[in-house]
Amino acid sequence: MTHQDLDVQAFINRHPFSPYQWLVFATCFFIVLLDGFDTAAIGFIAPSLLKEWGIAKPALAPVLSAALFGLAAGALAAGPLADRLGRRIMLLAAVLVFGAACGASAFATNLDTLTVLRFVTGIGLGAAMPNAVTLVSEFCPDGRRAVITNAMFCGFPLGAACGGFLAAWMIPQWGWRSVLALGGIAPFVLLLVMALRLPESVRHMVARGAPAERIRAVLRRIHASGADATRYVVAEQGARTGGGFTVLFARSYAVGTLMLWLAYFMGLVIFYALINWMPILFKEAGLPAQTATLIAALFPLGGVGAILFGWLMDRYDANRIIAIGFGLTALAVFLIGQVAGNVGLLTVTVFGAGALMNTAQSSLPALAAAYYPTQGRATGVAWMLGIGRFGGIAGSFLVAELARRQLPFGQVFMVVAAAALVSMAALLVKLAADRNRPAAGGPALRARVDLH
């Protein structure tokens, strides 16, 4: 019998992006959108918690950061598991966990219970994000990977922004618990769609030696010619570095891994410092509570600019593009602290800072997904996100500490802006290291799956 080999990535590259691939994209987009909604919800309900439970601002730090500890734990555990068990099963488990825990949070009666439930919510959220990024990336053609992955990741800031707009509308009518209830119900609707329609990554199935008929069934839905092969292969540089966590610190990847961690860490210092505290800071600066919430909600909305960055990353050096984004972010965040007295100018500045910061930050997962080989991709993306989550924790506590020290409004934003300069520097170091790194693991490795 003559074997007809089919390289699954070459197959994806030469066919138009199919409706089936758009289904994968849309499903993962909504996973990430709900991730953003549930992650940011606690910041938008914070002023209501302060009022209803009669607590001081510093007491909010544990509940604001609890989900971030869970996000870190979920991401660090989910990446290696996904590289072993598959992206699909981890996504199903993740959505189930964060939907159930967020819904239960709506019934919390004290700060301790809410803190525990936010931690559990975070575990599910942390597991969902890297696997959604990895799955979409592995269904993308090489020449459009960054723009499609970035477009999917835009769901996160859009979800966070929706949380702000919905909170401003729902809390006056039904109270803060309604926001968390919505964050619990919506994932279960999505879970049903996922269970019925979401496929496993074909690259992962080939790399793990899955039954060839499963691979054939997915490829056939991308294009009918996927059924013609008798043997499926995946060929990529870096395959000989090992699998899972071993990839991250192989000689070819170690410096890049550390710089990705640092860049993402500092980006989340900015994001969570501002998304959690801007409504309170703006209110203290003299804005009405509802106005403060609405202006703060513009900050994550700007992340849709990641689509433009994705287009640029597919054509130019991705490290340099994102580094420029972080440099401009530093300037924009600093300016927020200088214009609080003018509501119109503050609104424009917050949106502009959000567009720059979220565009740069949302582009990092696509950069990481393109950086690592298949057998370490979920681990690489997940550990960048997981380590980065500690930046979110640091950001939440940072502003609480600055408030305790009674720093002026403008100086708070100056301190937060400095984190963006660190992210920019980290990406420039990674760029220099990538130019000088040795070949990743020798010649390309071909994994074969025969159709018997």
N, C-alpha and C positions, 0 to 999 in steps of 0.2 A: 504493500500500500504506500502511495506517495503522500508524504505529509505536506500540508500547506500551512506554513507558519503565519501567524497574524500578531504583530506587535500592537498591543492594545492602545498605547499612547499614539503611535503613528496613525492608527485607525481613527482615533478621536480627532487628530490634527487635520486629516484630509476630508472630513465630512462636516457639513454645516451644523451649527449648534441646534440640536433637534428639540422637538417639544418635550421629549422625555428628559433631556438634560435641563430644560427650563423648569420642569416639574421638580427636579432635585434642587435647583437654584431657589425656586419659590418656597419650597418646604423649609430649606435651611435659612432663607431670609426671614421667615416668620418665627423660626426658632430663635434666631438672634434678636429679632424685634422684641419678642417676649422677654428674652434675657435682659435687654436694655430697660424695658418697662419695669420688670420686677427688681432689677438692681437699683434703679434710681428712685423707685416709689418711696422709699423710706425718707429720702431727703425732702421730698415734696410734702409729706405728711408731718415732718418734724415740727413746724410751728404749731400745728394742731395738738401734737403730743405734749408739747411744752405747756400749752394752755389747759388741756383736759386733765392731765395727770399732775400738774403743778410742780414740775421739775425744773431744775436749772440747766442752762445750756451745756455745761461740762458733763452732766449726767447722761447726755445723749451720745457721747462718744462711743461707749461700748455697743449700743444698738446700731449706730451708724456703721460701725466697722465689723460687726458680727458676720454679716453676709460676706464681707471681704475675706475673712479668715476661712469661711466655708468655700468661697470661690477658689482660693489658693489650694486648699486641700482637695477639692473636686478636680481641679485641673491637673495637679501633680499626680494624682492617682489614675485619672482617666486616660491620659496619653499613653503610657505603657500598656494599659489594658486594651485600648483600642488598636494598638499595633499588633496585639496578640489575638484578640477576640473579634475585632472588626469595628468599623465606625458606626454601623447601623444600630447594633445592639446597645452600644453605649449612649447613642442619642435617645433611643427609646427610654432607657433607664433614667437618663438625666432629666428629660421633660416630665416624666412621671414624678420624680422626686421634687423638682422645684415647683411644679404645679400644686402638689398636695401640701407642701410646707407653706407656700405663700397663701393659699386659701385658708389654712389653719391659723395663720397669723392674724387674720381678720377677727378672730375670736379671743385674742390675747387680752388679759385683764390687768397685766402689770408689766413692768419693764424687763424683769428677768425672763418671763415666759416669751416675750417678744424677741428678746436677744437670742434665746435658744432656737426659736423657729426661724429667725433670720439666718442663723448659722447653717441650719439644715437646708434652707432655700439656697444658700450660697453654694453648698456642695453640688446640688443639681445644676445650678447656673454655670459653675466652674467646669463641670464635665461637658456641658452642652456646647459651649463656644468653640473650643479647639477642634472638636470633632465635626462641627458644621463647616468650619473653615477648611479642614482637611478633606472632607467628602466633596465639597464643591470644587476645590482645587484639583482633585484627581479625576473629575469629570470634564475639566476644561482643556481646550487646545492650548498648546504652548504659547502661541502668539497672542492669546487673549486672556491668559490666566490671571494676570494682575487686575485688569479692569473688571472682569466678572467676579473675582473673589472680593475685590473692594466694594463692588456694587452690592453684593450679598451682605458684607459686613456693615454697610450703611444702615441695615436694620437695627443695629444696636443704638446709635445716637438717635435715630428716628423713634425707636421705642421709648428711650429716655425722655425725648421731647414730648411724645404723646402722653407720657406719665404726668408731665407738668401741666399740659393743657387740660387733660382729663381731671387732674387733681383740683385745678382751679375751678372747674365746673361742678365736679361731684361732691367735694367736701362741704361746700355751703348747703347743699341739698340733702345729702345722705351721710355725711360725716367721713372721717378718715378711713374707717374700716371698709367702706365701699371700694376704695382704690385697691386694697389688698385682696378683697374678694374677687374683683375682676381679674387681678393677676393670678388667681388660682383657678378660675373657671376656664379662661381662654386656652391654657396649655392642654387641657383634657380634650378639647375639640380638635386641636392640632394633632394630638397623640393618635387619635383614631385614623386620621389621614396618613400619618407616618406608618402606622402598623400595616395599612393596606397597600401603600404605594411606594414607600421609600426603599430604594435598592441599596445593596452593599457596593462599595467601590470595586470596580473591576481590577484596578491596579493592585489593590490589597488582596483580592481573591487569587490573582495569579501568583503574587509574591508568597502567599501562604499555602499554595497548592490546593485550592478549593476545587470541588468537582467542576469539570469543564462545562457541563451542561448549564450550570448556574451562570458562568461567565458568558456563554453563548446567548442565554436568554436575555441578559441585559444589553449586550452589544447589538443584538437583533432589533431592539427597540430604539437604538440610536440610528442604525441604518441596516437594511436587509442583508447587505453583504457580510455583516458580522457573523452570519450563520454558515458562511462558506468555508471557514477555516477548519482544519482538523487538529491544529495545535496552536495554543495561545502563549505568547511570550511577553515579557516586560524587560526592556533593556535600558539601563541608566548608569551613569557614572556614580560612584559613591556606594554602590551596593555591597562592596566587599568590606565596608567599615563595620559591619555587624548589624544588629537590630536594636530597636528600642533605645534605652538610655546610652548604650555604648556609642551610638552615632554622635551624640552631642559633644563628647570630649575626645573624639578621634582627632588626630593631629591636624587634619584639614578643616575641622569645624570648631575647635575649642575657642579661639579668639572671637570668631563671629558669634558663637553661642553666648559668651559673656557680654558682648556688646549689645546683642539683641535684648538680653535680660535687663541691662542697665537702661537702655532707651525706653523699653516698655514700662519699667518701674517708674521712671521719672515722669513719663507721660501720664500715668495713672495718679501720681501725686497731684498733678495739675487737675485732672478730670474730677477726682473725688473731693479734693479740697474745695473746688468751686461748685460742683453740682450739689454737694451736701450743705454748704454753708452760705452760698450766695443769697438764697431767699432771706436768711436771717440777717446777714450783713447789710443787704439793701434795705431791709425794714428798719434796722438800727440807724441807717444813714438818712432816714426820714421818709422813705417811700411807703405808701399804703401796702398792707400785707398782700392783697391780690395782685397789685402791680408788680411787687417784688417777685412774686412767684412766676408771673407771666414773662417778665424780662429774663429771669434765670432760666426759664424753659427754652429760651432761644439759644442758649449756649450749646446744648447737645444737638440741636436741629441742624447746625452747620456742617455736620459730618457728611452730608451728601456730596461734598466736594471731593470725597475719596474716589469717586468715579473718574474725575479728571486726573487725579494722581495715578490711578490705575492705568489710564491711557498713556500717561507720560512714562510710567515705570515699564510698560511693555516696549517702549521705544528708546529710552535712555537708561542711564545707570540708576537703579531704584534706590540705592543707598543715598546718593547725592540728592535726589528729588525729595526724599522724606526729610533729610537733614535741613534742607532749605525751609521746608514747612515748619520744622520745630524752631528754627531761628526767627521766622516771622511771628510764630506763636509767642515767643518771649516778649517781643515788642508789644503785641496786641494785649496780652494779659496785663502788662505793666500799665497800659493806657486806661484799662477799666478803672484802676484806682485813682485816676486823675480826673474823671469826668462824672463823678457821682451826682454832682449838683445839677446836671442837665439831663432830664429823663430821655429826651429824644436822642441826644448824643450817646448816652449810656446804652440805650437799646441797640443802636447801630454798632457800637464798639463790642458789646457782649456777643452779638451775632457774628461779627467779623472774627473775634477771638475764637469763638466756637468753631467757625468754619475752618480756620487754620489748624487749631489744635486737634480737632476730631478727624480732620482729613489726614494729618500726619500720623496720628495714633491708629486710625482705622486701616492704614496701609501697612502697618508692621506685620500683622498676621499673614498677609499675602507674601511679604518679603520672606518670612520664615518658612512658609509652605514651599516656596520655590527653592529655598536654600538647602533643604534636607532631602535625602532619598526616601523612597516609599516606605521601607521597613523601619525608618525612624521619624517619619514626617509627623505623625500624630503626637509622638513624644516631644519632638522639637517645638511644635506649635504650642502644645499644652504646657510645657515647662516654661516657655517664655511668658505665656499668659499667667501661669501659676505664680512664678516668681514675681512677675509684675504686679500681681494683686497685693503684695505686701506694700507696694507703692501707694495703692489706694488706701490701705490701712494707715500708712504714714501720713498721707494727705489729710485724712479725717482728723487725726490727732494733732497734726501740724497746726491747723487753723484754730483748734480748741486751745492749744498752748499759746498761740499768738494772741487770742482773745483774752486768755488769762493774764498775759503780760501787758494787755491793754495797748497793743500797737495800733497806731492810727490806720484808718481805712486804706489809704494809699500804700502804706508800707506792707500791709498784708499781701496785697497783689504784687508788689515788687519781689517779695520773698518767693511767692509761688512761681513767678515768671522765671526765676533763676533755674528752676528744674528743667525748663525747655532747653536752655543752653547746654545742660549736661546731656540731654538726649541727642542734640545735634552733634556734640563732640563724639559721643559713642558711635554714631553711624559713620562718621568720618574715619574713625579708627578701624571699624569693620571694613570699610571700603579699601583702606590701605592694606589690611590683612588679606582680603580676598584677592588682591592683585598679586600678592607674594606667596599665596598658599600653594603647597604641592598638589599634584593630581590626586583627586579623591578616590583612593582605594584601588588604583591601577585600572586595567581595562574594564569596560562595561560587563556586567554580569547578566546573563540571560536565564530567567526562570521559566521553565516550560511546564505547561499543563496539556496533556494529550487528551483528545476526545476519542474514546474507545467505542 
